[in-house]
């Protein structure tokens, strides 16, 4: 292990001087552009404005111009701008989710009762749900990517870090901007911003934009686009600046829709499909439950029916280079049994894939000067609604289609008090309260049957107190210490039933209860209209940080720190009777160097880190009293993750800027801490918790999820004067290495055939590394202030995947994957006044 670590560090350190970092141009003012060196950058990584180069946090920041030049349209595009950051799109439910991971800390199960590991903040407001992660980034002053635990100042669910989005505030100038874009796939986009002074010290700012694009492919079954885009975004702000105080009121709205995700069928497990279907077909055709007892001719009839209805359509729809962006998805299938169900339920059969997302919010931020102290209040409301239908087998076979969605309302209030106690001692302290209420559902059709329904009402409440102090030991040496404590309440009420549309107490054969209501511990006996199982949990946990930093010279800054944070606990919603899972906790140590060199023509920032995680929230098999051995989210395992991140900006000559970043990471579970139970008939494994043949499997040698070992981004921009105009040419390349999304392990007692299925599932549960080239050419006129630009993304038309989904390969016989975007190009014009 030491040899592996030494190789990792020596390789990274040797390459530091040759590695160039993504630009962190958070404040691109016109006056700064006239200077020849790398400019100062203001960030709020510690909830107050500081110079990036003297902030003891690993942070990447991009200002408005950098976002445009890097072609960052939404949060998912940030993967190309910062080290150790990966963002996946595509879920078994609805689209619109940004599955963010930083330093190997992420979450692929985004539900109301299971929070992300990377926090997202918009103008200081915590955004609880990742379903708003792919909303548009428009009229943005700055985006900051904070790496490493941020629990003390940003709160829970920041074990990996945080994405801090700051939009432009109103100013006292009448100004505005209009930007239009058109491109291939019938792409069109308009953004308009207008800043209007209303009175002395009172200003307003409004922004509206829409983006529309055809899909990169089609469903060859329905003829409908898949992976298309239709997004509308609006934001309004009003700001009043009084004497010693100011208030900003804001509201934003985003609506997105499409006609299906970019999902494709990756593999078919014919043994599972035949095993699931043959008994049912033999019953229907020959009145016997035993396929093996049929004559060869009868077996051929049954197998032919299965092939015609399922296996042939599945195999015909397999993903290939020839149909990379197409599929044969059809959505839910008609079912004759639905005729007896209510009309609104009947309408859910024979529906093609779709996705709708609507989010909006309001916030009020007040800053008050209290002598030598500053008080800030942030009051906010966020609404989230997402719903859709995903055809998980992505073919006409109708093996699995799922309606899913959620609606939630989140109210929050934060107070911050900061200031200087003495010339050497300063602080920030405060409290946070959040209340979320909503509902979530998942309605699945398996093998064309009647829809199953899992629905839950969710109430989440959190309260936290925090304080952080800074002490200037000498003129160049400073220490920081901070602590936060959080109290959470997580409540859910399950309403699960076997057949959507039937009364909860209707008799249904084959369910554990014998009736339609399938919760295991109902509060009261189910009736026709009630099927409730209430689950309550409370958690409390700390977050903390301690560090030292040293201004070694005017241009060199060094820091070392340790931090702890937690990802909130929650509930499994898909089945009743499953226990809550506790918070997942991390601790890290980090050391960093930030330097401006060679008359500020070189900026080099690096951070090295080591993270320890315990109470890992993972989906594995385990025993549950009253249910037996089943698969669910639980606390299982400890892990370590380590790595190094390098960022450097170089201005080798006038008009040229070359930028890149590099991260090298690795990690592993602690031996013997991560395991599951597999029940194998006749295995001879011991009886555990009353379950015979319970084989315990050590999973600690499995790779970590969403942890690419290498990530590299590089860009170069050359600017030329052309008369009174300015021509700029920029190209960039972004590479991310192999990622795992699902990894499993069979017990030694499993048969060779079963072991082969596990091996195949592991192969399907990863995506290979990929690299993408983008470019942009622009000419900027001085008077009028107009920019004309041409752009291209994925220049080589690389066929790559952004996520795999092999979780159902052994259970349902299918594995899916989600294709990345095809090559796009277009032209744009922007006018500022």
C-alpha positions in Angstrom: 0.0 0.0 0.0 2.8 2.5 0.9 4.4 1.8 -2.5 1.1 2.5 -4.2 0.7 5.8 -2.3 4.3 6.8 -3.0 3.9 6.1 -6.7 0.7 8.1 -6.8 2.3 11.1 -5.0 5.6 11.0 -6.8 3.9 10.8 -10.2 1.7 13.8 -9.3 4.5 15.9 -7.8 6.8 15.2 -10.7 4.1 16.4 -13.1 3.1 19.5 -11.2 5.4 21.8 -13.0 4.1 20.5 -16.3 0.4 20.4 -15.4 -1.8 23.4 -16.2 -5.0 24.2 -14.5 -8.4 25.2 -15.5 -8.8 29.0 -15.2 -10.3 30.4 -12.1 -11.4 33.7 -13.4 -14.1 34.7 -10.9 -13.9 38.4 -11.3 -13.2 39.3 -15.0 -13.4 43.1 -14.8 -12.4 45.2 -17.8 -9.7 46.9 -15.8 -8.1 43.6 -14.9 -8.1 42.5 -18.5 -5.6 45.3 -19.2 -3.0 43.8 -17.0 -0.6 41.0 -18.1 -0.7 38.7 -15.0 -3.1 36.3 -13.6 -5.8 38.3 -11.7 -7.0 38.2 -8.1 -10.1 36.2 -7.5 -12.7 36.7 -4.8 -14.5 33.7 -3.4 -16.9 33.0 -0.6 -15.7 29.5 0.3 -15.9 30.3 4.0 -19.2 32.3 3.8 -17.3 35.6 3.5 -15.4 37.3 0.7 -11.7 36.3 0.5 -8.9 36.2 -2.0 -8.7 32.7 -3.5 -5.0 32.6 -3.0 -5.2 33.2 0.7 -8.2 30.9 1.3 -7.3 27.6 3.0 -9.8 25.6 1.0 -9.4 23.6 -2.2 -11.7 25.6 -4.5 -12.2 26.3 -8.2 -14.1 29.4 -9.2 -15.4 30.5 -12.6 -16.8 33.9 -13.4 -19.4 34.8 -16.0 -17.0 35.1 -18.9 -15.2 31.9 -18.1 -18.6 30.0 -17.9 -19.5 31.3 -21.4 -16.0 30.5 -22.9 -16.1 27.0 -21.3 -19.6 26.4 -22.7 -21.0 25.7 -19.3 -24.8 25.6 -19.7 -25.8 23.7 -16.5 -24.2 22.1 -13.5 -23.3 18.9 -15.4 -20.9 20.9 -17.6 -18.8 21.8 -14.5 -17.2 18.3 -14.7 -14.9 19.8 -17.4 -13.7 22.6 -15.2 -12.6 21.3 -11.8 -10.5 18.4 -10.6 -12.0 15.4 -8.6 -15.5 16.4 -9.7 -17.7 14.0 -11.7 -21.3 14.5 -12.6 -23.5 11.7 -14.0 -26.8 12.1 -15.8 -29.4 9.3 -16.2 -31.4 7.6 -13.5 -33.8 4.7 -13.3 -36.5 7.3 -12.6 -36.8 10.8 -14.1 -34.2 12.9 -16.0 -33.0 16.3 -14.8 -30.9 14.8 -11.9 -27.3 15.8 -11.4 -25.6 13.0 -9.6 -22.6 14.9 -8.3 -19.5 13.3 -6.7 -16.5 15.1 -5.4 -13.4 13.1 -4.2 -15.4 9.9 -4.5 -18.3 11.1 -2.3 -21.6 10.8 -4.1 -25.1 9.3 -4.1 -26.8 7.4 -6.9 -30.1 7.0 -5.1 -31.7 10.4 -5.2 -34.9 10.3 -3.2 -36.6 12.5 -0.6 -35.4 10.3 2.2 -31.8 9.9 1.0 -29.7 13.1 0.6 -26.8 13.9 -1.6 -23.1 13.9 -0.5 -22.4 17.2 -2.3 -24.4 20.3 -1.3 -25.7 22.8 -3.8 -26.2 26.4 -2.8 -27.7 29.2 -4.9 -27.1 32.7 -3.5 -26.5 31.1 -0.1 -29.6 29.0 -0.1 -29.2 25.2 0.3 -30.9 23.3 -2.5 -32.0 20.0 -0.9 -32.9 17.9 -4.0 -30.5 16.9 -6.8 -33.4 17.0 -9.2 -32.8 20.7 -9.5 -29.1 20.1 -10.3 -29.4 20.3 -14.1 -31.3 23.6 -14.1 -29.9 26.4 -16.3 -26.9 28.6 -15.3 -27.8 32.0 -16.5 -26.7 35.5 -15.5 -24.2 34.0 -13.0 -21.5 36.1 -11.3 -19.5 33.1 -10.1 -19.6 29.3 -9.6 -17.4 27.9 -6.9 -16.6 24.2 -6.6 -15.4 23.5 -3.0 -13.7 20.2 -2.5 -13.5 18.2 0.7 -15.8 18.2 3.8 -17.6 21.6 4.3 -19.8 20.6 7.2 -18.9 23.4 9.7 -20.0 26.4 7.6 -22.2 24.8 5.0 -23.8 22.1 7.1 -24.8 18.5 6.5 -24.6 16.7 3.1 -21.3 18.2 2.2 -19.0 15.2 2.9 -17.6 15.5 -0.6 -17.8 19.3 -0.9 -20.2 21.9 -2.2 -21.2 23.7 -5.4 -21.7 27.4 -4.6 -23.6 29.3 -7.3 -23.8 33.1 -7.0 -26.0 35.0 -9.4 -25.5 38.7 -10.4 -27.1 41.2 -8.0 -28.8 44.3 -9.3 -26.6 47.4 -9.8 -27.3 51.2 -10.0 -26.7 51.2 -13.8 -29.2 50.8 -16.5 -27.7 47.9 -18.5 -28.6 44.6 -20.2 -27.6 41.8 -22.5 -29.2 39.7 -25.1 -27.6 36.5 -26.4 -29.0 34.2 -29.1 -27.7 30.9 -30.3 -28.6 28.4 -33.1 -27.1 25.1 -34.0 -27.5 21.6 -35.3 -30.3 19.3 -33.9 -32.5 22.4 -34.4 -30.9 24.0 -31.4 -32.0 27.5 -30.4 -31.5 29.5 -27.3 -32.2 33.1 -26.2 -31.1 34.7 -23.0 -32.0 38.3 -22.0 -30.9 40.2 -18.9 -32.1 43.7 -18.0 -30.9 45.7 -15.0 -33.1 48.7 -14.0 -32.4 51.3 -11.3 -35.8 52.0 -9.7 -34.9 54.8 -7.3 -32.1 56.0 -5.2 -30.4 52.9 -3.7 -33.1 50.6 -5.2 -32.3 48.5 -8.2 -33.8 45.5 -10.0 -32.5 42.8 -12.3 -34.4 40.4 -14.5 -33.3 37.4 -16.6 -35.1 35.1 -18.9 -33.9 32.3 -21.2 -35.0 29.3 -23.1 -33.1 26.4 -24.7 -34.6 23.9 -27.1 -33.0 21.1 -29.0 -34.1 18.0 -30.8 -33.0 14.6 -29.5 -29.7 13.0 -30.4 -31.6 9.9 -31.3 -35.1 8.5 -31.6 -37.2 5.6 -30.4 -37.4 3.4 -33.4 -40.6 2.0 -32.0 -42.5 5.3 -31.4 -40.6 7.6 -33.7 -40.3 10.1 -30.8 -37.1 11.9 -30.0 -35.0 10.8 -27.0 -32.6 13.0 -25.1 -34.2 16.2 -26.4 -34.3 19.5 -24.5 -37.0 22.1 -23.8 -36.1 24.4 -20.9 -37.4 27.8 -19.8 -35.7 29.8 -17.0 -36.4 33.1 -15.3 -35.0 35.0 -12.3 -35.8 38.4 -10.8 -34.0 40.3 -8.1 -34.7 43.6 -6.2 -32.1 45.1 -4.0 -32.2 48.1 -1.6 -29.1 49.5 0.0 -29.7 51.5 3.1 -27.3 53.2 5.5 -25.6 50.3 7.2 -27.9 47.6 5.8 -29.3 46.1 2.6 -31.9 43.7 1.5 -32.2 41.5 -1.6 -35.4 39.8 -2.6 -35.2 37.2 -5.4 -37.3 34.6 -7.2 -36.4 32.0 -9.8 -38.3 29.6 -12.0 -37.2 26.7 -14.2 -39.3 24.3 -16.3 -37.8 21.5 -18.3 -39.3 18.6 -20.3 -38.3 15.9 -22.7 -39.7 12.8 -24.4 -37.3 10.3 -22.9 -33.8 9.8 -21.5 -30.7 8.8 -23.6 -31.0 5.2 -22.2 -30.0 2.1 -24.1 -30.1 -1.6 -23.4 -26.5 -2.8 -22.8 -27.0 -6.6 -22.2 -29.7 -9.3 -21.7 -29.5 -12.2 -19.2 -31.5 -14.8 -21.1 -31.3 -17.3 -18.2 -33.1 -14.9 -15.9 -35.8 -14.0 -18.4 -36.5 -17.6 -19.3 -36.5 -18.6 -15.6 -39.0 -15.9 -14.8 -41.3 -16.5 -17.8 -41.4 -20.2 -18.5 -43.6 -21.2 -15.6 -46.1 -18.5 -16.4 -46.2 -19.4 -20.1 -46.6 -23.1 -19.3 -49.5 -22.3 -17.1 -51.2 -20.3 -19.8 -50.6 -22.7 -22.6 -50.7 -26.2 -21.0 -52.0 -25.9 -17.5 -48.9 -27.1 -15.8 -46.4 -25.2 -13.7 -43.4 -27.4 -14.6 -41.7 -26.5 -17.8 -39.4 -29.5 -17.6 -42.4 -31.8 -17.7 -43.6 -30.6 -21.1 -42.8 -32.4 -24.3 -40.0 -31.0 -26.5 -42.7 -29.7 -28.9 -44.6 -28.0 -26.1 -41.3 -26.5 -24.7 -40.5 -25.2 -28.2 -44.0 -23.5 -28.3 -43.4 -21.9 -24.9 -39.8 -20.8 -25.8 -41.0 -19.5 -29.1 -43.6 -17.3 -27.4 -41.0 -16.0 -25.0 -38.6 -15.3 -27.8 -41.2 -13.5 -29.8 -42.6 -11.4 -27.0 -39.4 -10.6 -25.1 -36.0 -12.0 -26.1 -36.2 -11.1 -29.8 -37.2 -7.5 -29.1 -34.6 -7.2 -26.4 -31.8 -8.5 -28.5 -32.9 -6.4 -31.5 -32.7 -3.3 -29.2 -29.2 -3.9 -27.9 -26.9 -0.8 -27.9 -24.3 -0.7 -30.6 -22.1 1.8 -32.4 -24.5 1.8 -35.3 -27.4 2.9 -33.2 -25.6 4.8 -30.4 -28.2 7.4 -29.8 -31.3 5.4 -30.8 -33.3 2.9 -28.8 -36.6 1.0 -29.3 -38.3 2.1 -26.1 -42.1 2.2 -26.0 -42.9 2.9 -22.4 -45.7 1.1 -20.6 -47.7 -1.6 -22.4 -51.5 -1.9 -22.6 -52.9 -4.5 -20.2 -56.4 -6.0 -20.5 -56.7 -6.3 -16.8 -56.5 -2.5 -16.4 -60.0 -2.2 -17.8 -61.5 -2.8 -14.4 -59.4 0.0 -12.8 -60.3 3.7 -12.4 -60.0 5.8 -15.5 -57.0 7.8 -14.3 -55.1 4.5 -13.7 -56.1 3.1 -17.1 -54.6 6.2 -18.7 -51.1 5.1 -17.4 -51.0 2.1 -19.7 -49.7 2.5 -23.2 -47.8 5.7 -22.4 -44.4 6.6 -24.1 -41.5 7.8 -22.0 -41.5 11.5 -20.9 -40.0 13.7 -18.2 -41.2 17.0 -16.6 -39.3 19.1 -14.1 -40.6 22.3 -12.5 -38.6 24.1 -9.7 -39.0 27.6 -8.3 -38.0 29.4 -5.2 -38.0 32.7 -3.4 -35.4 34.2 -1.0 -34.8 37.2 1.1 -31.3 38.2 2.2 -30.7 40.9 4.8 -27.3 42.3 5.8 -27.0 44.6 8.8 -24.0 46.3 10.3 -24.1 46.2 14.1 -21.2 48.3 15.2 -18.2 46.2 14.5 -20.3 43.1 13.7 -22.2 42.0 10.7 -25.6 40.2 10.8 -26.9 38.3 7.8 -30.3 36.6 7.5 -31.2 34.3 4.7 -34.9 33.2 4.4 -35.9 30.9 1.6 -38.6 28.7 0.1 -37.9 26.1 -2.6 -40.4 24.1 -4.5 -39.5 21.0 -6.5 -41.7 18.8 -8.8 -40.4 16.1 -11.1 -42.3 13.3 -12.8 -41.6 11.0 -15.7 -41.7 7.6 -17.2 -38.5 5.7 -17.9 -38.4 2.5 -20.1 -35.5 0.8 -18.2 -35.1 -2.0 -20.8 -35.1 0.7 -23.5 -36.8 -1.7 -26.0 -40.2 -2.7 -27.3 -40.2 -5.8 -25.1 -41.8 -3.9 -22.1 -39.7 -5.7 -19.5 -39.6 -2.8 -17.1 -41.1 0.7 -17.3 -41.4 2.9 -14.3 -43.4 6.1 -13.5 -41.6 8.0 -10.8 -41.7 11.4 -9.3 -41.7 13.6 -6.3 -43.0 17.0 -5.1 -41.5 18.8 -2.1 -41.5 22.2 -0.4 -38.5 23.3 1.6 -38.4 26.2 4.0 -35.2 27.4 5.5 -33.9 30.2 7.7 -30.2 30.9 8.4 -28.7 33.6 10.7 -25.0 34.5 10.6 -23.1 36.8 12.9 -19.5 37.7 12.0 -16.9 40.3 12.9 -13.6 41.0 14.7 -13.3 40.5 18.4 -9.7 41.9 18.5 -7.2 42.8 15.9 -6.1 39.2 15.8 -9.3 37.3 16.5 -12.4 37.1 14.2 -15.3 34.8 14.0 -18.5 33.7 12.2 -21.3 32.0 14.1 -25.0 31.2 13.4 -27.8 28.8 13.2 -29.8 27.1 10.5 -33.3 25.6 10.3 -34.8 23.7 7.5 -38.2 22.0 7.0 -39.1 19.9 4.0 -42.4 18.2 3.3 -43.3 16.2 0.2 -44.3 13.0 -1.4 -42.5 10.5 -3.6 -43.8 7.6 -5.8 -42.6 4.8 -8.0 -45.0 2.8 -10.1 -43.5 -0.1 -12.1 -44.8 -2.3 -14.8 -42.8 -5.6 -15.0 -43.3 -7.9 -18.0 -46.3 -5.9 -19.1 -48.2 -6.6 -15.9 -50.3 -4.3 -13.8 -48.6 -1.3 -12.2 -47.2 -1.8 -8.7 -47.2 1.3 -6.5 -44.7 2.5 -3.9 -45.7 5.9 -2.4 -44.5 7.7 0.6 -45.1 11.0 2.4 -41.9 12.6 3.7 -41.2 15.1 6.4 -37.6 16.2 7.0 -36.5 18.7 9.6 -33.0 19.9 10.5 -31.6 22.4 13.0 -27.9 23.3 13.4 -25.7 25.7 15.3 -22.2 26.6 14.3 -19.2 28.8 15.1 -15.8 29.2 13.5 -13.0 31.4 14.7 -9.8 32.7 13.1 -6.7 33.8 15.2 -3.7 35.6 13.7 -0.8 34.1 15.6 1.7 36.3 13.8 1.6 38.5 10.8 2.0 35.5 8.5 0.7 32.6 10.6 -3.1 32.0 11.3 -5.1 29.2 12.8 -8.8 28.3 12.4 -11.1 26.2 14.4 -14.8 25.5 13.9 -17.6 23.3 15.2 -21.2 22.6 14.2 -23.9 20.4 15.7 -26.9 19.2 13.8 -30.2 17.7 14.9 -32.3 15.9 12.3 -35.8 14.4 12.3 -36.7 12.1 9.4 -40.3 10.9 9.1 -42.0 8.9 6.4 -45.4 7.3 5.9 -45.5 4.5 3.4 -48.6 3.6 1.2 -47.4 0.7 -0.8 -49.7 -1.6 -2.8 -49.3 -4.5 -5.2 -51.8 -3.1 -7.9 -52.3 0.6 -8.4 -56.0 1.4 -8.6 -57.4 -1.5 -6.5 -58.6 -0.7 -2.9 -55.9 -1.3 -0.3 -57.8 -4.0 1.4 -58.8 -5.9 -1.8 -57.6 -9.5 -1.8 -54.5 -10.1 -3.9 -52.9 -13.5 -4.2 -49.1 -13.8 -3.7 -48.6 -10.7 -1.5 -47.1 -11.1 2.0 -50.4 -9.9 3.6 -52.8 -11.5 1.1 -54.3 -8.1 0.3 -53.3 -5.2 -1.9 -51.7 -3.2 0.9 -48.1 -4.5 1.1 -46.6 -2.6 4.0 -45.4 -5.0 6.7 -46.4 -3.0 9.8 -49.5 -0.9 9.1 -50.4 1.6 11.8 -54.0 0.3 11.7 -55.7 -2.5 9.7 -55.8 -1.4 6.0 -59.1 -0.2 4.7 -60.2 0.5 1.1 -58.7 4.0 1.3 -55.9 3.7 3.9 -52.6 1.8 4.0 -50.2 3.6 6.3 -47.0 2.7 7.9 -45.4 5.5 9.9 -41.6 5.6 10.3 -39.8 8.1 12.6 -36.1 8.6 13.2 -34.0 11.2 14.9 -30.2 11.7 14.4 -27.7 14.2 15.8 -24.1 14.6 14.8 -21.2 17.0 14.8 -19.0 18.7 12.1 -15.7 20.4 12.8 -12.6 21.8 11.3 -9.1 22.8 12.5 -6.3 24.2 10.5 -3.2 26.3 10.2 -2.1 28.5 7.3 1.1 30.4 6.6 1.7 33.3 4.2 5.3 32.2 3.4 5.8 35.2 1.1 3.7 37.7 -0.8 3.1 35.1 -3.5 3.2 31.8 -1.7 0.5 30.5 0.7 0.5 27.1 2.5 -2.2 25.5 4.6 -3.0 22.3 6.5 -6.3 21.3 8.0 -8.5 18.5 9.2 -12.3 18.4 8.9 -15.3 16.2 9.7 -18.8 16.2 8.1 -21.8 14.0 7.8 -24.4 12.9 5.1 -27.8 12.8 6.7 -29.5 9.5 7.7 -32.8 8.5 6.1 -35.3 5.8 5.1 -35.8 3.1 2.5 -39.1 3.8 0.9 -39.6 1.0 -1.6 -40.6 -1.6 1.0 -42.1 -1.4 4.5 -40.4 -2.8 7.6 -36.8 -1.8 6.6 -34.8 0.0 9.2 -33.6 3.6 8.9 -29.9 4.2 7.9 -27.8 6.4 10.1 -25.7 9.4 9.0 -22.6 8.6 6.9 -19.6 10.3 8.5 -16.2 11.4 7.0 -13.0 12.8 8.4 -10.2 14.1 6.2 -6.7 15.7 6.4 -5.7 18.1 3.7 -2.5 20.1 2.9 -2.3 22.7 0.2 0.0 25.2 -1.6 -1.1 28.3 -3.6 1.5 30.3 -5.4 1.7 33.1 -8.0 5.0 32.9 -9.7 7.1 34.6 -12.4 5.6 38.1 -12.0 2.1 36.5 -11.8 2.4 34.8 -15.1 2.0 31.4 -13.4 -0.5 30.4 -10.8 -0.1 27.0 -9.2 -2.5 25.6 -6.7 -2.3 22.0 -5.3 -4.0 20.0 -2.6 -3.3 16.6 -1.2 -5.9 14.8 0.9 -6.8 11.6 2.7 -10.4 10.9 3.7 -11.8 8.3 6.1 -15.4 7.3 5.8 -17.5 5.2 8.3 -21.1 4.1 8.5 -21.0 3.9 4.7 -24.5 4.1 3.2 -24.6 1.2 0.7 -27.2 -1.1 -0.9 -26.5 -4.7 0.0 -28.2 -7.8 1.2 -28.8 -8.3 4.9 -31.2 -9.8 7.4 -34.3 -7.8 8.5 -36.5 -9.2 11.3 -39.9 -10.1 10.0 -38.8 -10.0 6.3 -35.6 -12.1 6.1 -32.7 -11.4 3.9 -33.3 -8.6 1.5 -31.5 -5.8 -0.3 -31.7 -2.2 1.0 -29.7 0.9 1.9 -27.9 0.4 5.2 -24.8 1.4 7.1 -22.2 -1.0 6.1 -18.4 -0.6 5.8 -15.6 1.8 6.3 -13.5 3.3 3.4 -10.4 5.4 2.7 -9.9 7.7 -0.2 -6.7 9.6 -1.0 -5.5 11.8 -3.8 -3.9 14.9 -5.1 -5.3 17.8 -7.1 -3.3 20.3 -9.2 -4.4 23.5 -10.8 -2.2 26.0 -12.7 -2.8 28.9 -15.0 0.0 30.1 -17.3 0.2 33.3 -19.4 3.3 32.5 -21.6 2.9 35.6 -23.8 0.5 38.4 -24.4 -2.9 37.2 -25.4 -2.3 33.5 -24.6 -3.7 31.7 -21.6 -3.1 27.9 -21.2 -5.0 26.2 -18.4 -5.5 22.7 -17.1 -6.2 20.6 -14.0 -5.2 17.1 -12.9 -6.5 14.9 -10.1 -5.2 11.5 -9.2 -7.3 9.5 -6.7 -7.6 6.0 -5.3 -9.5 4.4 -2.5 -10.6 1.1 -0.8 -12.8 -0.3 1.8 -11.3 -1.3 5.1 -10.8 -5.0 5.1 -13.5 -7.0 6.8 -15.9 -4.0 7.4 -18.1 -4.3 4.3 -20.2 -7.4 3.9 -23.5 -8.9 2.9 -25.5 -12.1 3.4 -26.4 -14.4 0.6 -28.9 -17.3 1.2 -27.8 -20.3 -0.8 -29.9 -23.5 -0.6 -27.8 -26.5 0.3 -24.7 -24.5 0.8 -24.1 -25.7 4.4 -23.6 -22.1 5.5 -24.7 -21.4 9.1 -28.1 -20.3 10.3 -28.0 -16.6 11.1 -31.0 -14.9 12.8 -33.1 -18.0 12.1 -32.3 -18.1 8.4 -30.6 -21.3 7.3 -27.8 -21.3 4.7 -26.8 -17.7 5.3 -23.4 -17.1 3.7 -21.6 -14.0 4.7 -19.6 -12.4 1.9 -16.7 -10.0 2.5 -17.2 -7.1 -0.1 -14.3 -5.0 1.1 -12.2 -5.7 -2.0 -14.8 -4.2 -4.3 -13.9 -0.8 -6.0 -15.5 2.4 -4.8 -18.4 4.0 -6.8 -18.0 7.2 -8.8 -14.2 7.4 -8.1 -12.2 7.9 -11.3 -8.5 7.4 -10.6 -7.5 10.1 -13.2 -9.2 13.2 -14.4 -7.5 15.8 -16.6 -8.8 19.0 -18.2 -6.7 21.4 -20.4 -7.6 24.5 -22.4 -5.8 27.2 -24.4 -7.1 30.6 -25.4 -5.3 33.0 -27.8 -6.6 36.5 -28.2 -5.6 38.7 -31.2 -6.4 42.4 -31.8 -8.1 42.9 -35.2 -8.5 46.6 -35.8 -10.8 47.8 -33.0 -12.1 44.3 -32.5 -10.7 41.3 -30.6 -10.5 37.8 -32.0 -10.3 34.9 -29.6 -9.8 31.2 -30.3 -10.2 28.6 -27.5 -10.0 24.9 -27.4 -10.2 22.5 -24.5 -9.9 18.8 -23.8 -11.5 17.0 -20.9 -10.7 13.4 -19.8 -12.1 11.2 -17.1 -11.0 7.6 -16.5 -13.1 4.5 -15.8 -15.9 4.8 -13.3 -17.8 2.1 -11.4 -21.6 2.5 -10.8 -22.4 -1.0 -9.5 -20.1 -3.8 -8.2 -21.1 -7.1 -6.6 -19.5 -10.3 -5.4 -20.7 -13.9 -5.1 -20.2 -16.1 -2.1 -17.7 -18.9 -2.7 -20.6 -21.4 -2.3 -22.5 -20.0 -5.4 -22.5 -22.2 -8.5 -20.2 -21.5 -11.4 -23.2 -20.3 -13.4 -24.2 -17.8 -10.8 -20.6 -16.6 -10.4 -20.5 -16.0 -14.1 -23.6 -13.8 -13.8 -22.0 -11.8 -11.0 -18.9 -11.4 -13.2 -20.9 -10.2 -16.1 -22.9 -7.7 -13.9 -19.6 -6.2 -12.7 -18.4 -5.9 -16.3 -21.7 -4.1 -17.1 -21.6 -1.9 -14.0 -18.7 0.3 -15.2 -18.1 2.8 -18.0 -14.7 3.2 -19.7 -12.8 6.5 -19.6 -13.5 9.0 -22.3 -12.1 12.4 -23.5 -13.9 15.2 -25.3 -12.7 18.1 -27.4 -14.6 21.4 -27.5 -13.8 24.7 -29.2 -15.0 28.2 -29.5 -14.1 31.1 -31.8 -15.3 34.6 -31.1 -14.9 38.2 -32.3 -15.7 41.0 -29.9 -16.6 44.5 -31.2 -15.9 47.4 -29.0 -18.6 49.8 -30.3 -21.3 48.5 -30.4 -20.5 46.0 -27.7 -21.4 42.9 -29.8 -19.8 39.4 -29.8 -20.1 37.0 -32.7 -19.0 33.4 -31.9 -19.0 29.9 -33.3 -18.8 26.8 -31.0 -18.5 23.1 -31.2 -18.8 20.4 -28.5 -17.6 16.8 -28.8 -15.7 17.7 -32.0 -14.8 14.1 -32.7 -18.4 12.9 -32.2 -17.1 10.5 -29.5 -19.5 7.7 -28.6 -19.3 7.4 -24.9 -21.5 6.7 -21.8 -22.1 8.8 -18.8 -23.6 6.1 -16.6 -24.3 2.4 -16.5 -27.2 0.7 -14.7 -26.5 -3.1 -14.2 -28.3 -3.4 -10.9 -31.1 -5.5 -12.3 -29.0 -7.9 -14.4 -29.3 -10.9 -12.0 -32.9 -10.0 -10.8 -34.7 -9.0 -14.0 -32.2 -9.9 -16.8 -31.3 -6.5 -18.2 -28.5 -3.9 -17.9 -28.8 -0.4 -19.3 -26.5 2.5 -20.0 -26.9 6.2 -20.7 -25.2 7.7 -23.8 -23.4 11.0 -23.6 -24.2 13.9 -26.0 -23.4 13.7 -29.7 -21.4 16.4 -31.5 -23.1 19.8 -31.4 -22.2 23.0 -33.1 -23.7 26.4 -33.6 -23.2 30.2 -33.8 -24.1 32.9 -31.3 -24.5 36.6 -31.0 -24.4 38.7 -27.8 -25.2 42.4 -27.4 -24.5 44.3 -24.2 -25.7 47.8 -23.5 
